[in-house]
Amino acid sequence: RRPMGGSVFLGQFEQMVMLTLLQLGDDAHAINIRSYLEEQAGHRVTRGALYRTLDRLEDKGHVAWEADEPAPERGGFPKRRFSVTKQGLKALRASHGALHTLSSGLEAELRGP
């Protein structure tokens, strides 16, 4: 989806994942991301859906990752720690701003009964 100006808006789940990365900071490992989304958003998240979304966001340049030290309990494999890039933050701000603008004046309707 390309709005005016050529920027690309993020999908809802992409936004949720990126907001979670920002919330978790240095603790943004896949298992923590999944748990946070399920607890805070009430959204069941499959491992496959999460990794596909993280990979897609990485391909777009919105998310990056670093490997932690290898962990013996993981067979010597390191955990990946994810973060939002500057480009990702810009895209998140654009999507968030558009939603805020579109929802302006609709607070009563969106709040519900």
Rosetta constraint file for C-alpha pairs under 8 A:
AtomPair CA 1 CA 8 HARMONIC 5.91 0.50
AtomPair CA 1 CA 9 HARMONIC 6.32 0.50
AtomPair CA 2 CA 6 HARMONIC 5.59 0.50
AtomPair CA 2 CA 7 HARMONIC 5.88 0.50
AtomPair CA 2 CA 8 HARMONIC 4.93 0.50
AtomPair CA 2 CA 9 HARMONIC 6.80 0.50
AtomPair CA 3 CA 7 HARMONIC 6.20 0.50
AtomPair CA 3 CA 8 HARMONIC 6.63 0.50
AtomPair CA 3 CA 9 HARMONIC 7.32 0.50
AtomPair CA 7 CA 91 HARMONIC 7.51 0.50
AtomPair CA 8 CA 91 HARMONIC 7.07 0.50
AtomPair CA 9 CA 91 HARMONIC 6.68 0.50
AtomPair CA 9 CA 92 HARMONIC 7.85 0.50
AtomPair CA 9 CA 94 HARMONIC 7.04 0.50
AtomPair CA 9 CA 95 HARMONIC 5.30 0.50
AtomPair CA 10 CA 14 HARMONIC 5.96 0.50
AtomPair CA 10 CA 15 HARMONIC 6.12 0.50
AtomPair CA 10 CA 91 HARMONIC 7.06 0.50
AtomPair CA 10 CA 92 HARMONIC 6.99 0.50
AtomPair CA 10 CA 95 HARMONIC 6.18 0.50
AtomPair CA 11 CA 15 HARMONIC 6.22 0.50
AtomPair CA 12 CA 16 HARMONIC 6.26 0.50
AtomPair CA 13 CA 17 HARMONIC 6.11 0.50
AtomPair CA 13 CA 53 HARMONIC 7.88 0.50
AtomPair CA 14 CA 18 HARMONIC 6.18 0.50
AtomPair CA 14 CA 53 HARMONIC 6.48 0.50
AtomPair CA 14 CA 57 HARMONIC 7.34 0.50
AtomPair CA 15 CA 19 HARMONIC 6.01 0.50
AtomPair CA 15 CA 92 HARMONIC 6.63 0.50
AtomPair CA 16 CA 20 HARMONIC 6.11 0.50
AtomPair CA 16 CA 37 HARMONIC 7.50 0.50
AtomPair CA 17 CA 21 HARMONIC 6.29 0.50
AtomPair CA 17 CA 33 HARMONIC 7.36 0.50
AtomPair CA 17 CA 37 HARMONIC 7.52 0.50
AtomPair CA 17 CA 53 HARMONIC 7.95 0.50
AtomPair CA 17 CA 54 HARMONIC 7.86 0.50
AtomPair CA 18 CA 22 HARMONIC 6.37 0.50
AtomPair CA 18 CA 63 HARMONIC 7.83 0.50
AtomPair CA 18 CA 84 HARMONIC 6.46 0.50
AtomPair CA 18 CA 92 HARMONIC 7.69 0.50
AtomPair CA 19 CA 23 HARMONIC 6.19 0.50
AtomPair CA 20 CA 24 HARMONIC 6.06 0.50
AtomPair CA 20 CA 28 HARMONIC 7.80 0.50
AtomPair CA 20 CA 33 HARMONIC 6.36 0.50
AtomPair CA 20 CA 36 HARMONIC 7.01 0.50
AtomPair CA 20 CA 37 HARMONIC 6.95 0.50
AtomPair CA 21 CA 25 HARMONIC 5.97 0.50
AtomPair CA 21 CA 28 HARMONIC 5.46 0.50
AtomPair CA 21 CA 33 HARMONIC 6.93 0.50
AtomPair CA 21 CA 82 HARMONIC 6.76 0.50
AtomPair CA 21 CA 83 HARMONIC 5.87 0.50
AtomPair CA 21 CA 84 HARMONIC 6.69 0.50
AtomPair CA 22 CA 83 HARMONIC 7.14 0.50
AtomPair CA 22 CA 84 HARMONIC 6.90 0.50
AtomPair CA 24 CA 28 HARMONIC 5.08 0.50
AtomPair CA 24 CA 32 HARMONIC 7.90 0.50
AtomPair CA 24 CA 33 HARMONIC 7.57 0.50
AtomPair CA 25 CA 83 HARMONIC 7.15 0.50
AtomPair CA 26 CA 81 HARMONIC 6.95 0.50
AtomPair CA 27 CA 32 HARMONIC 6.96 0.50
AtomPair CA 27 CA 81 HARMONIC 7.05 0.50
AtomPair CA 28 CA 32 HARMONIC 6.11 0.50
AtomPair CA 28 CA 33 HARMONIC 5.90 0.50
AtomPair CA 28 CA 81 HARMONIC 5.41 0.50
AtomPair CA 28 CA 82 HARMONIC 5.45 0.50
AtomPair CA 28 CA 83 HARMONIC 7.07 0.50
AtomPair CA 29 CA 33 HARMONIC 6.06 0.50
AtomPair CA 29 CA 79 HARMONIC 6.84 0.50
AtomPair CA 29 CA 80 HARMONIC 5.94 0.50
AtomPair CA 29 CA 81 HARMONIC 4.81 0.50
AtomPair CA 29 CA 82 HARMONIC 6.25 0.50
AtomPair CA 30 CA 34 HARMONIC 6.11 0.50
AtomPair CA 30 CA 50 HARMONIC 7.82 0.50
AtomPair CA 30 CA 51 HARMONIC 7.97 0.50
AtomPair CA 30 CA 80 HARMONIC 7.41 0.50
AtomPair CA 30 CA 81 HARMONIC 7.63 0.50
AtomPair CA 30 CA 82 HARMONIC 7.92 0.50
AtomPair CA 31 CA 35 HARMONIC 6.19 0.50
AtomPair CA 32 CA 36 HARMONIC 5.95 0.50
AtomPair CA 33 CA 37 HARMONIC 6.17 0.50
AtomPair CA 34 CA 38 HARMONIC 6.23 0.50
AtomPair CA 34 CA 45 HARMONIC 6.21 0.50
AtomPair CA 34 CA 46 HARMONIC 7.94 0.50
AtomPair CA 34 CA 47 HARMONIC 7.58 0.50
AtomPair CA 34 CA 50 HARMONIC 7.22 0.50
AtomPair CA 35 CA 39 HARMONIC 6.04 0.50
AtomPair CA 36 CA 40 HARMONIC 5.71 0.50
AtomPair CA 36 CA 41 HARMONIC 7.73 0.50
AtomPair CA 37 CA 41 HARMONIC 5.28 0.50
AtomPair CA 37 CA 42 HARMONIC 6.87 0.50
AtomPair CA 37 CA 43 HARMONIC 6.14 0.50
AtomPair CA 37 CA 44 HARMONIC 7.64 0.50
AtomPair CA 37 CA 45 HARMONIC 7.31 0.50
AtomPair CA 38 CA 42 HARMONIC 4.91 0.50
AtomPair CA 38 CA 43 HARMONIC 4.74 0.50
AtomPair CA 38 CA 44 HARMONIC 5.32 0.50
AtomPair CA 38 CA 45 HARMONIC 6.53 0.50
AtomPair CA 39 CA 43 HARMONIC 7.51 0.50
AtomPair CA 45 CA 49 HARMONIC 6.70 0.50
AtomPair CA 45 CA 50 HARMONIC 6.67 0.50
AtomPair CA 46 CA 50 HARMONIC 6.32 0.50
AtomPair CA 47 CA 51 HARMONIC 6.24 0.50
AtomPair CA 48 CA 52 HARMONIC 6.01 0.50
AtomPair CA 49 CA 53 HARMONIC 6.11 0.50
AtomPair CA 50 CA 54 HARMONIC 6.14 0.50
AtomPair CA 51 CA 55 HARMONIC 5.96 0.50
AtomPair CA 52 CA 56 HARMONIC 6.08 0.50
AtomPair CA 53 CA 57 HARMONIC 6.07 0.50
AtomPair CA 54 CA 58 HARMONIC 6.06 0.50
AtomPair CA 54 CA 63 HARMONIC 7.10 0.50
AtomPair CA 55 CA 59 HARMONIC 6.12 0.50
AtomPair CA 56 CA 60 HARMONIC 6.31 0.50
AtomPair CA 57 CA 61 HARMONIC 6.30 0.50
AtomPair CA 57 CA 62 HARMONIC 5.18 0.50
AtomPair CA 57 CA 63 HARMONIC 5.42 0.50
AtomPair CA 58 CA 62 HARMONIC 5.64 0.50
AtomPair CA 58 CA 63 HARMONIC 4.61 0.50
AtomPair CA 58 CA 64 HARMONIC 5.85 0.50
AtomPair CA 61 CA 85 HARMONIC 7.10 0.50
AtomPair CA 61 CA 87 HARMONIC 6.62 0.50
AtomPair CA 61 CA 88 HARMONIC 6.68 0.50
AtomPair CA 62 CA 84 HARMONIC 5.90 0.50
AtomPair CA 62 CA 85 HARMONIC 5.28 0.50
AtomPair CA 62 CA 86 HARMONIC 7.42 0.50
AtomPair CA 62 CA 87 HARMONIC 5.59 0.50
AtomPair CA 62 CA 88 HARMONIC 3.58 0.50
AtomPair CA 62 CA 89 HARMONIC 7.24 0.50
AtomPair CA 62 CA 91 HARMONIC 7.65 0.50
AtomPair CA 63 CA 82 HARMONIC 6.79 0.50
AtomPair CA 63 CA 83 HARMONIC 5.63 0.50
AtomPair CA 63 CA 84 HARMONIC 4.58 0.50
AtomPair CA 63 CA 85 HARMONIC 5.38 0.50
AtomPair CA 63 CA 88 HARMONIC 6.33 0.50
AtomPair CA 64 CA 82 HARMONIC 5.74 0.50
AtomPair CA 64 CA 83 HARMONIC 5.45 0.50
AtomPair CA 64 CA 84 HARMONIC 6.40 0.50
AtomPair CA 64 CA 85 HARMONIC 6.40 0.50
AtomPair CA 65 CA 80 HARMONIC 6.05 0.50
AtomPair CA 65 CA 81 HARMONIC 5.30 0.50
AtomPair CA 65 CA 82 HARMONIC 4.26 0.50
AtomPair CA 65 CA 83 HARMONIC 6.06 0.50
AtomPair CA 66 CA 80 HARMONIC 5.58 0.50
AtomPair CA 66 CA 81 HARMONIC 5.29 0.50
AtomPair CA 66 CA 82 HARMONIC 6.64 0.50
AtomPair CA 67 CA 78 HARMONIC 5.80 0.50
AtomPair CA 67 CA 79 HARMONIC 5.78 0.50
AtomPair CA 67 CA 80 HARMONIC 4.58 0.50
AtomPair CA 67 CA 81 HARMONIC 6.20 0.50
AtomPair CA 68 CA 78 HARMONIC 5.30 0.50
AtomPair CA 68 CA 79 HARMONIC 5.40 0.50
AtomPair CA 68 CA 80 HARMONIC 6.14 0.50
AtomPair CA 68 CA 81 HARMONIC 6.85 0.50
AtomPair CA 69 CA 78 HARMONIC 5.43 0.50
AtomPair CA 69 CA 79 HARMONIC 7.42 0.50
AtomPair CA 70 CA 74 HARMONIC 7.67 0.50
AtomPair CA 70 CA 76 HARMONIC 4.90 0.50
AtomPair CA 70 CA 77 HARMONIC 4.86 0.50
AtomPair CA 70 CA 78 HARMONIC 3.89 0.50
AtomPair CA 70 CA 79 HARMONIC 7.17 0.50
AtomPair CA 71 CA 75 HARMONIC 6.70 0.50
AtomPair CA 71 CA 76 HARMONIC 4.88 0.50
AtomPair CA 71 CA 77 HARMONIC 5.75 0.50
AtomPair CA 71 CA 78 HARMONIC 5.60 0.50
AtomPair CA 71 CA 79 HARMONIC 7.57 0.50
AtomPair CA 72 CA 76 HARMONIC 4.66 0.50
AtomPair CA 72 CA 77 HARMONIC 7.39 0.50
AtomPair CA 74 CA 78 HARMONIC 7.26 0.50
AtomPair CA 84 CA 88 HARMONIC 5.60 0.50
AtomPair CA 84 CA 89 HARMONIC 6.32 0.50
AtomPair CA 85 CA 89 HARMONIC 6.16 0.50
AtomPair CA 86 CA 90 HARMONIC 6.27 0.50
AtomPair CA 87 CA 91 HARMONIC 6.32 0.50
AtomPair CA 88 CA 92 HARMONIC 6.05 0.50
AtomPair CA 89 CA 93 HARMONIC 6.05 0.50
AtomPair CA 90 CA 94 HARMONIC 6.28 0.50
AtomPair CA 91 CA 95 HARMONIC 6.25 0.50
AtomPair CA 92 CA 96 HARMONIC 5.94 0.50
AtomPair CA 93 CA 97 HARMONIC 5.83 0.50
AtomPair CA 94 CA 98 HARMONIC 6.14 0.50
AtomPair CA 95 CA 99 HARMONIC 6.28 0.50
AtomPair CA 96 CA 100 HARMONIC 6.11 0.50
AtomPair CA 97 CA 101 HARMONIC 6.11 0.50
AtomPair CA 98 CA 102 HARMONIC 6.10 0.50
AtomPair CA 99 CA 103 HARMONIC 5.98 0.50
AtomPair CA 100 CA 104 HARMONIC 6.10 0.50
AtomPair CA 103 CA 107 HARMONIC 7.17 0.50
AtomPair CA 106 CA 110 HARMONIC 6.07 0.50
AtomPair CA 107 CA 111 HARMONIC 5.92 0.50
AtomPair CA 108 CA 112 HARMONIC 6.53 0.50
